Amino acid sequence: MPRLKRLLPALLLIGALICSATLWFVRELNAPIAHAHAEEYVVIPRGSTSRQIATQLAALGILRRWWPAYLYMRVIRARPKAGEYRFPSPITPLEVVRKLEEGEQRLNRFTVIEGWTRWDIADAMARLPELKIDPQEALALMDDTSLIKDLDPEAQNLEGYLYPDTYSFPPNIKPRDIIATMVRRFRQVWFERFAERARARGQSVHEVVTIASLIETEAKLDGERPLVASVIYNRLQRNMPLGIDSTVIYAAKLAGKWRGDGKVRQSDIERPSPYNTRQALGLPPGPVASPGARSIEAALNPATTNYLYYVREPTRDDGAHNFYDNEADFLRGVQALREWERQRRAQP
């Protein structure tokens, strides 16, 4: 007993030190650390040990000290993964270790804009140095319709089925895989939101997406999409040419004659092509752009109107249109737009 009494203070001191060290260690692992590398990728090489990783991150200031994170990884038997990491600021050592266990890879972003054609998408892909592809090679990949043939046996290429969205992908992805991802995204959206309604209306995927692509290229305002859809359906019902400029432009691109300056010339209007709806009756043979969900929605739920025409409203700069149910009013609208354009050109 006397010996135990002599040892008790020492044991209490050791216990207090252990408790203090444990509390400090826990606080250290949970203390947020601000650093200057939040917008950068940190490469953890393959084969790096826990100590090497902790030392590397401490040198960057992501960890205040290397050894608490290292000890913690040893205690829990963590298996940090090689990869390219972004560590937000501030971040705790505990969160750092969790990220290292989960693994992370640099992701690039690729955005397809609503209304883009396959030419636009191919050009955007060619601007990504990681893909090492030119526009013509990308376009050739878009001629493979195997990913969509079950939905649209008529498809000659993937126009209309490269869904507009922002995609994240690793740097070593193949161009073919990016294209496949866009098509899979279309299929996901179609089956989740639109397939049943198209079936109920007796419309094929091909017809809906083609009409939606016309709406996408014509309507700039969400509220006008159902109105533009109504004009398309009304003109089809009356066997009137659709007269949509985006199809004229598409026909010019197919012929290799589009100048890319936004101007539709008389030679474009007169070009014989099934896509030129100034000349050909009915819908074009296929989509002329990538429609988003709002345009697909409008194609399946058009407004009920008698409208047959529309023309841009000259006093607004948001792409608004005026809609008409007779040719005389439409021609007056066209004249008003031409006069506004003439006055604008005449301004110094």
C-alpha positions as CSV (number, residue, x, y, z in Angstrom):
1,M,0.0,0.0,0.0
2,P,2.7,2.5,0.9
3,R,4.3,1.8,-2.5
4,L,1.0,2.3,-4.3
5,K,0.5,5.6,-2.5
6,R,4.0,6.7,-3.7
7,L,3.1,5.6,-7.3
8,L,-0.4,7.2,-7.3
9,P,0.8,10.8,-8.1
10,A,3.0,9.5,-10.9
11,L,0.1,7.4,-12.3
12,L,-2.3,10.4,-12.0
13,L,0.3,12.6,-13.8
14,I,0.7,10.0,-16.6
15,G,-3.1,9.7,-16.9
16,A,-3.5,13.5,-17.0
17,L,-0.8,13.7,-19.7
18,I,-2.4,11.0,-21.8
19,C,-5.8,12.7,-21.5
20,S,-4.3,16.0,-22.4
21,A,-2.4,14.5,-25.3
22,T,-5.6,12.7,-26.5
23,L,-7.6,15.9,-26.3
24,W,-5.0,17.9,-28.1
25,F,-4.7,15.2,-30.8
26,V,-8.5,15.2,-31.3
27,R,-8.6,19.0,-31.4
28,E,-5.7,18.9,-33.9
29,L,-7.5,16.5,-36.2
30,N,-10.7,18.6,-36.1
31,A,-9.1,22.1,-36.4
32,P,-9.9,23.7,-39.8
33,I,-6.8,24.9,-41.6
34,A,-7.0,27.7,-44.2
35,H,-4.5,27.3,-47.1
36,A,-3.8,28.9,-50.5
37,H,-4.3,25.8,-52.8
38,A,-8.0,25.4,-52.8
39,E,-8.3,26.1,-56.5
40,E,-5.4,23.8,-57.5
41,Y,-5.1,20.1,-58.0
42,V,-2.7,18.3,-55.7
43,V,-1.2,15.2,-57.3
44,I,-0.7,12.2,-55.0
45,P,1.6,9.9,-56.9
46,R,0.9,6.2,-57.1
47,G,2.9,4.2,-54.5
48,S,3.1,7.1,-52.0
49,T,3.3,6.1,-48.3
50,S,1.0,7.7,-45.7
51,R,4.1,9.5,-44.3
52,Q,5.1,10.9,-47.7
53,I,1.5,12.1,-48.4
54,A,1.3,13.8,-45.0
55,T,4.6,15.4,-45.4
56,Q,3.7,16.6,-48.9
57,L,0.4,18.2,-47.7
58,A,2.1,19.8,-44.7
59,A,4.7,21.4,-47.0
60,L,1.8,22.9,-49.0
61,G,0.1,24.2,-45.8
62,I,-2.9,21.9,-46.2
63,L,-1.9,20.3,-43.0
64,R,-0.4,22.3,-40.1
65,R,1.7,19.4,-39.0
66,W,2.4,16.2,-40.9
67,W,2.6,13.7,-38.0
68,P,-1.0,13.9,-36.5
69,A,-2.6,13.0,-39.8
70,Y,0.1,10.3,-40.4
71,L,-0.5,8.8,-36.9
72,Y,-4.2,8.8,-37.4
73,M,-3.8,7.0,-40.8
74,R,-1.7,4.4,-39.1
75,V,-4.2,4.0,-36.2
76,I,-7.2,3.4,-38.5
77,R,-5.1,1.6,-41.1
78,A,-6.1,4.0,-43.8
79,R,-5.3,3.2,-47.4
80,P,-4.9,6.6,-49.1
81,K,-5.4,6.5,-52.8
82,A,-3.3,8.0,-55.6
83,G,-5.1,10.7,-57.6
84,E,-5.5,14.4,-58.3
85,Y,-7.2,16.1,-55.3
86,R,-8.7,19.5,-54.6
87,F,-8.7,20.3,-50.9
88,P,-11.2,23.1,-50.0
89,S,-10.1,25.8,-47.6
90,P,-10.5,25.6,-44.7
91,I,-10.3,21.9,-44.2
92,T,-9.5,19.7,-41.2
93,P,-6.9,17.0,-41.1
94,L,-9.7,14.5,-40.5
95,E,-11.5,15.6,-43.7
96,V,-8.1,15.4,-45.6
97,V,-7.7,11.8,-44.5
98,R,-11.3,10.9,-45.5
99,K,-10.8,12.4,-49.0
100,L,-7.6,10.4,-49.4
101,E,-9.4,7.2,-48.4
102,E,-12.2,7.9,-50.9
103,G,-9.9,8.8,-53.7
104,E,-10.3,11.6,-56.2
105,Q,-9.5,12.3,-59.8
106,R,-9.3,15.5,-61.7
107,L,-12.5,16.1,-63.6
108,N,-12.7,18.4,-66.7
109,R,-16.0,20.1,-67.6
110,F,-17.7,20.1,-71.0
111,T,-20.9,22.1,-71.6
112,V,-23.3,21.5,-74.5
113,I,-25.5,24.5,-75.0
114,E,-29.2,24.1,-75.8
115,G,-29.6,24.7,-79.6
116,W,-26.1,23.6,-80.5
117,T,-25.8,21.5,-83.6
118,R,-23.4,18.5,-83.9
119,W,-21.0,20.9,-85.7
120,D,-21.0,23.2,-82.7
121,I,-20.4,20.2,-80.4
122,A,-17.6,18.8,-82.6
123,D,-15.9,22.2,-82.6
124,A,-16.2,22.5,-78.8
125,M,-14.7,19.0,-78.4
126,A,-11.8,19.9,-80.7
127,R,-11.0,22.8,-78.4
128,L,-10.4,20.4,-75.5
129,P,-6.7,19.6,-75.7
130,E,-7.1,16.4,-73.7
131,L,-9.3,14.8,-76.4
132,K,-6.7,15.3,-79.2
133,I,-9.5,15.2,-81.9
134,D,-10.4,17.5,-84.8
135,P,-13.9,18.5,-85.7
136,Q,-14.2,16.1,-88.6
137,E,-13.2,13.1,-86.5
138,A,-15.7,14.1,-83.8
139,L,-18.4,14.4,-86.5
140,A,-17.6,10.9,-87.8
141,L,-18.1,9.5,-84.3
142,M,-21.5,11.2,-84.2
143,D,-22.5,9.2,-87.3
144,D,-22.6,6.0,-85.2
145,T,-26.3,5.7,-84.3
146,S,-26.0,2.3,-82.5
147,L,-26.7,4.1,-79.2
148,I,-30.0,5.4,-80.3
149,K,-31.2,3.0,-83.0
150,D,-33.6,1.2,-80.6
151,L,-35.4,4.6,-80.0
152,D,-35.1,6.1,-83.4
153,P,-34.5,3.6,-86.2
154,E,-34.7,6.6,-88.7
155,A,-31.7,8.4,-87.2
156,Q,-28.9,9.0,-89.7
157,N,-26.6,10.5,-87.0
158,L,-26.8,11.6,-83.4
159,E,-28.2,15.1,-84.1
160,G,-30.8,16.0,-81.4
161,Y,-29.6,13.2,-79.1
162,L,-26.5,14.8,-77.7
163,Y,-28.2,16.2,-74.7
164,P,-27.4,19.8,-73.6
165,D,-25.9,19.7,-70.2
166,T,-22.6,20.2,-68.3
167,Y,-20.6,17.0,-68.1
168,S,-17.6,16.2,-65.8
169,F,-15.1,13.7,-67.0
170,P,-11.5,12.5,-66.2
171,P,-8.7,13.7,-68.4
172,N,-8.0,10.3,-70.0
173,I,-11.6,9.9,-71.4
174,K,-12.0,9.0,-75.0
175,P,-14.0,11.2,-77.4
176,R,-16.3,8.3,-78.1
177,D,-17.1,8.0,-74.4
178,I,-18.1,11.7,-74.1
179,I,-20.5,11.2,-77.0
180,A,-21.9,8.1,-75.4
181,T,-22.4,10.0,-72.1
182,M,-24.4,12.7,-73.9
183,V,-26.6,10.1,-75.5
184,R,-27.1,8.3,-72.2
185,R,-28.1,11.5,-70.6
186,F,-30.7,12.1,-73.3
187,R,-32.1,8.6,-72.8
188,Q,-32.3,9.2,-69.0
189,V,-34.2,12.4,-69.4
190,W,-36.5,11.0,-72.1
191,F,-37.5,7.9,-70.2
192,E,-37.9,9.8,-66.9
193,R,-39.9,12.7,-68.2
194,F,-41.3,12.3,-71.7
195,A,-41.6,8.7,-73.0
196,E,-45.0,8.0,-71.5
197,R,-46.5,11.3,-72.8
198,A,-45.1,10.8,-76.3
199,R,-46.6,7.3,-76.3
200,A,-50.0,8.7,-75.2
201,R,-49.9,11.3,-77.9
202,G,-49.0,8.7,-80.5
203,Q,-45.7,10.4,-81.4
204,S,-42.4,8.8,-82.0
205,V,-39.1,9.9,-80.4
206,H,-38.0,11.0,-83.9
207,E,-41.0,13.3,-84.4
208,V,-40.9,14.8,-80.9
209,V,-37.1,15.5,-80.9
210,T,-37.3,17.0,-84.5
211,I,-40.1,19.4,-83.5
212,A,-38.3,20.2,-80.2
213,S,-35.1,21.1,-82.1
214,L,-37.1,23.5,-84.2
215,I,-38.6,25.1,-81.1
216,E,-35.2,25.3,-79.5
217,T,-33.7,27.2,-82.4
218,E,-36.7,29.6,-82.8
219,A,-37.8,30.5,-79.2
220,K,-35.6,32.5,-76.9
221,L,-38.1,32.9,-74.1
222,D,-39.6,30.0,-72.2
223,G,-43.1,31.4,-72.4
224,E,-42.9,31.4,-76.2
225,R,-41.9,27.8,-76.6
226,P,-45.5,26.4,-76.5
227,L,-46.6,29.2,-78.8
228,V,-43.9,28.4,-81.4
229,A,-44.9,24.7,-81.0
230,S,-48.5,25.7,-81.8
231,V,-47.4,27.5,-85.0
232,I,-45.4,24.4,-86.1
233,Y,-48.3,22.0,-85.5
234,N,-50.9,24.4,-87.1
235,R,-48.8,24.8,-90.2
236,L,-48.2,21.0,-90.5
237,Q,-52.0,20.4,-90.1
238,R,-52.7,22.9,-92.9
239,N,-49.9,21.5,-95.1
240,M,-48.1,24.8,-95.1
241,P,-44.3,25.0,-95.4
242,L,-42.8,25.6,-91.9
243,G,-40.4,28.3,-93.3
244,I,-38.0,28.0,-90.3
245,D,-34.7,29.7,-90.9
246,S,-32.7,27.3,-88.8
247,T,-33.6,24.5,-91.2
248,V,-32.4,26.7,-94.1
249,I,-29.1,27.2,-92.2
250,Y,-28.9,23.5,-91.5
251,A,-29.3,22.6,-95.2
252,A,-26.6,25.1,-96.0
253,K,-24.3,23.5,-93.5
254,L,-25.0,20.0,-95.0
255,A,-24.1,21.4,-98.4
256,G,-20.9,23.0,-97.0
257,K,-22.2,26.4,-98.1
258,W,-23.0,28.1,-94.8
259,R,-20.8,31.2,-94.3
260,G,-21.2,31.4,-90.6
261,D,-22.1,35.1,-90.5
262,G,-25.7,34.6,-89.4
263,K,-27.2,35.9,-92.7
264,V,-29.6,33.7,-94.7
265,R,-29.1,34.5,-98.3
266,Q,-31.4,34.0,-101.3
267,S,-29.2,31.1,-102.5
268,D,-29.8,29.4,-99.1
269,I,-33.5,29.9,-99.3
270,E,-33.6,28.4,-102.8
271,R,-31.3,25.5,-102.0
272,P,-33.1,22.2,-102.8
273,S,-32.9,20.1,-99.6
274,P,-35.4,18.1,-97.6
275,Y,-34.1,20.1,-94.6
276,N,-35.0,23.4,-96.2
277,T,-38.5,24.1,-94.9
278,R,-38.8,27.2,-97.0
279,Q,-39.1,24.7,-100.0
280,A,-40.0,21.3,-98.6
281,L,-43.3,20.5,-96.9
282,G,-43.5,18.8,-93.6
283,L,-40.8,18.3,-91.0
284,P,-37.2,18.0,-91.9
285,P,-35.8,14.5,-92.1
286,G,-34.4,14.8,-88.5
287,P,-33.5,17.1,-85.7
288,V,-31.5,20.3,-86.5
289,A,-30.1,20.9,-83.1
290,S,-29.9,19.6,-79.5
291,P,-33.1,20.5,-77.7
292,G,-33.3,20.9,-74.0
293,A,-36.1,19.7,-71.7
294,R,-38.1,22.9,-72.0
295,S,-38.4,22.5,-75.8
296,I,-39.2,18.8,-75.6
297,E,-41.9,19.8,-73.1
298,A,-43.3,22.3,-75.5
299,A,-43.3,19.8,-78.3
300,L,-45.4,17.5,-76.2
301,N,-47.6,20.3,-74.8
302,P,-48.1,23.0,-77.4
303,A,-50.4,25.9,-76.7
304,T,-53.8,25.8,-78.3
305,T,-53.9,28.7,-80.7
306,N,-54.7,29.7,-84.3
307,Y,-51.3,31.2,-84.9
308,L,-49.6,30.5,-88.2
309,Y,-46.9,33.1,-88.2
310,Y,-44.5,35.0,-85.9
311,V,-41.9,37.7,-86.3
312,R,-39.4,39.3,-83.9
313,E,-40.6,42.2,-81.9
314,P,-38.3,45.1,-82.8
315,T,-38.7,47.1,-79.7
316,R,-37.4,44.4,-77.4
317,D,-33.9,42.9,-77.2
318,D,-34.7,39.7,-75.5
319,G,-35.7,37.7,-78.5
320,A,-39.5,38.2,-78.1
321,H,-41.9,37.6,-81.0
322,N,-45.3,38.8,-82.1
323,F,-47.6,36.0,-83.2
324,Y,-50.3,36.2,-85.9
325,D,-53.1,34.1,-87.3
326,N,-53.3,35.7,-90.7
327,E,-50.8,36.7,-93.4
328,A,-51.8,40.3,-93.7
329,D,-51.0,41.1,-90.0
330,F,-47.8,39.0,-90.3
331,L,-46.6,41.1,-93.3
332,R,-47.3,44.3,-91.4
333,G,-45.2,42.9,-88.6
334,V,-42.4,42.0,-91.0
335,Q,-42.6,45.5,-92.4
336,A,-42.3,47.0,-88.9
337,L,-39.2,44.9,-88.2
338,R,-37.6,45.9,-91.6
339,E,-38.3,49.6,-90.9
340,W,-36.7,49.3,-87.4
341,E,-33.7,47.6,-88.9
342,R,-33.4,50.3,-91.6
343,Q,-33.5,53.1,-89.0
344,R,-31.0,51.3,-86.8
345,R,-28.5,51.0,-89.7
346,A,-29.0,54.7,-90.5
347,Q,-28.0,55.8,-87.0
348,P,-24.5,57.2,-86.8
